[in-house]
Amino acid sequence: MNLNSVLNESIFDESVENLLEKIKVDYAKWTDWEEGIQRFNEGIRIKVGTKYTKVLTNGSVWGFIANKDGVHKGIPHQMGDVFKAAGWAAPAKWVRGSIFDGKTDWFSWTGPNYL
């Protein structure tokens, strides 16, 4: 493993954690029920696969993050691109945003926004 891939992996991991924190903040804006916020925050996690990192919220799929550059359903994507879930095991066709983007207008606590 070379230095660039280690740096990219570190930046990727940090950006995923930042996304999870932003999802939690968005949920907290939606409700003021303290117990619900705590339960939501404890239930958000990731599952890393070979192509995508799946973001889970309390047993539901929030979305998918591309682990590396590639092509999905004939459309090129870059590492860090985020997809809405098409189902439990697969992302939908179009990229909705990127974990490397500082903006938060492309998602909410319920998942990446529709196009």
ABEGO torsion letter per residue (X at the ends): XBAAAAAAAAAAAAAAAAAAAAAAAAAAAABABAAAAAAAAAABBBBBBAABBBBBBGGBBAEBBBABBBBBGGBBBBBGBBBBBABAABBBABBAEBAABABAAABBAAEBBBX
